[in-house]
Amino acid sequence: MRHLATIGLLLFVPLCAHAQSKPCDDLKTEIAGKLDAKGVKGYTLDIVAKDKDADGKVVGTCEGGTKKIVYSRGSASPQTPAPEAKKP
């Protein structure tokens, strides 16, 4: 029984390492697709260096664990469209 647990652990560790080596843009697109599928609106996903502080929740790591993807709820202040110039 212990052998099965050891084999399972040995198979799991390389999978985790592979997931961290995924390119950041690919992982960000994948996470955004999952959030969109759940109907989440008004969020941002930012790619930042692993050691950099960022507001939000870390939802993934990429490029060998050197970067992280940070989820923030809400977007920047809503932008009002510029008024159109009146034509004479």
Secondary structure in CASP SS format (residue, H / E / C, confidence):
PFRMAT SS
TARGET T0000
AUTHOR 0000-0000-0000
METHOD secondary structure of the structure
MODEL  1
M C 1.00
R H 1.00
H H 1.00
L H 1.00
A H 1.00
T H 1.00
I H 1.00
G H 1.00
L H 1.00
L H 1.00
L H 1.00
F H 1.00
V H 1.00
P H 1.00
L H 1.00
C H 1.00
A H 1.00
H H 1.00
A H 1.00
Q H 1.00
S C 1.00
K C 1.00
P C 1.00
C H 1.00
D H 1.00
D H 1.00
L H 1.00
K H 1.00
T H 1.00
E H 1.00
I H 1.00
A H 1.00
G H 1.00
K H 1.00
L H 1.00
D H 1.00
A H 1.00
K C 1.00
G C 1.00
V C 1.00
K C 1.00
G C 1.00
Y E 1.00
T E 1.00
L E 1.00
D E 1.00
I E 1.00
V E 1.00
A E 1.00
K C 1.00
D C 1.00
K C 1.00
D C 1.00
A C 1.00
D C 1.00
G C 1.00
K E 1.00
V E 1.00
V E 1.00
G E 1.00
T E 1.00
C E 1.00
E C 1.00
G C 1.00
G C 1.00
T C 1.00
K E 1.00
K E 1.00
I E 1.00
V E 1.00
Y E 1.00
S E 1.00
R E 1.00
G C 1.00
S C 1.00
A C 1.00
S C 1.00
P C 1.00
Q C 1.00
T C 1.00
P C 1.00
A C 1.00
P C 1.00
E C 1.00
A C 1.00
K C 1.00
K C 1.00
P C 1.00
END
